[in-house]
Amino acid sequence: MMNVWELGNLLDLAELTTVSAIARTESRGGHSREDFPERDDKNWLKHTLAWVLADGSIDLKYKPW
């Protein structure tokens, strides 16, 4: 039963990570993108915060570095 709970948590985190990475229009570390090959510290040197809303959508906000 614990494995099912852990898998659910991992799938939730994978979705949040994916949505956050798609929203970031630059390449940085593990979030390297071919369509945005350069780092953009001016616009993206910040932390991504993500919430899953009651309707299942994901809300992204950003915290300054």
N, C-alpha and C positions, 0 to 999 in steps of 0.2 A: 504494500500500500504506500509506503514511503517513497518508493521509486516513481509511482504515478504522480505524487505531489511534486517531487523534485523535477520531473519531466515537464509538468505544467509551468512551473516557475522558469525553467530554462527556455521554454518556448515563448513565454511572455517577454523575457529579457532579449531574446533574439529578435523579436518583432520591434521592440523599442530601439534596439541598436540599429536595425536596418532602416527604420523610418528616420532616425536621427542622422544616419550617414547619408541618406539620399537628400536630406534637406541641406546638408553642408556642401556648398558649391566650391570646393577646393580639395586638394589632396593633402592628407596629413597622416603619417604613420600607417596604421592598419586600415585607414579609410582612404586608401589611394584610389583615384578615379582617372580613367583615361580621358573623359570629357572635360575635366578640370585638373590638368596635370601639375599646376603650381600651387604652392602654399599661399594663403592670403591672410597674413597675420593682422592686417588692418581691420578686416571684417570678421575674422573667425578665431581670433585669439580669445576664446571665451569657453565656458562650460555649457553643455547642453543639458537641460533639465526636461524630463518627460513624465507625463501623467497619462494614465488610461482613464478616460472619462466613462460615465455610466452607460453611454450608448456604444462603447467599444472603440470610439475614435481616440486618437492620440494627440495630446496637446503638447507642443514644444515651446519652451521658453529658454532664455539664455541668461547666464550670470557672467558678469565681467571677470576676466582673469584676475 
